[in-house]
Amino acid sequence: MPQSDRPPDRDRDAAGRARNARPRDGLGRPLPRGAAGVARQPEGVSRSPEQTLAEAQQLLDAGRPFHAHEVLEDAWKAAPSGERALWKGLAQLAVGVTHAARGNRAGATPLLRRGATAIEPYRGLDPYGVDVSGLIAWAEAAADDPAAVGPPSLRA
């Protein structure tokens, strides 16, 4: 294949993993190279559960659910095995909010339901002050009509 017909090399991080370096908008959608985008949340940041929840809530309240998902995903990846489902479920809820904000109801609904199912085992335990029952109720309402609800409150 002639050089001009080849797809461009993939963006890679320092470890050689494929990473899309294109700028992104506030909802995480890629923008054309060279466009002004919104700064992404750094990956792999170690935060306490309290810091994670506070930062994620701040991002959700600011209309940046994609970025909140990245913060929650860091917690999910670093959590002890007994907590991974909680953090994964919270990250899925944030991705559901992202799809809803993008107008993608077909993407939002299953992620909101999946997130609610993932956090269900923590109902009544409310680890780190997470309002599990409230989040499940919120997710069920949002799954029925994603445009009708605002951002979730992670804590009571």
Stockholm file with secondary structure:
# STOCKHOLM 1.0

chainA/1-156         MPQSDRPPDRDRDAAGRARNARPRDGLGRPLPRGAAGVARQPEGVSRSPEQTLAEAQQLLDAGRPFHAHEVLEDAWKAAPSGERALWKGLAQLAVGVTHAARGNRAGATPLLRRGATAIEPYRGLDPYGVDVSGLIAWAEAAADDPAAVGPPSLRA
#=GR chainA/1-156 SS CCGGGSCCCCCBCTTSCBCCCSCBCTTSCBCCTTSCCCCCCCTTCCCCHHHHHHHHHHHHHTTCHHHHHHHHHHHHHHSCGGGHHHHHHHHHHHHHHHHHHTTCHHHHHHHHHHHHHHHGGGTTTCGGGBCHHHHHHHHHHHHHCGGGSCCCCSBC
#=GC SS_cons         CCGGGSCCCCCBCTTSCBCCCSCBCTTSCBCCTTSCCCCCCCTTCCCCHHHHHHHHHHHHHTTCHHHHHHHHHHHHHHSCGGGHHHHHHHHHHHHHHHHHHTTCHHHHHHHHHHHHHHHGGGTTTCGGGBCHHHHHHHHHHHHHCGGGSCCCCSBC
//
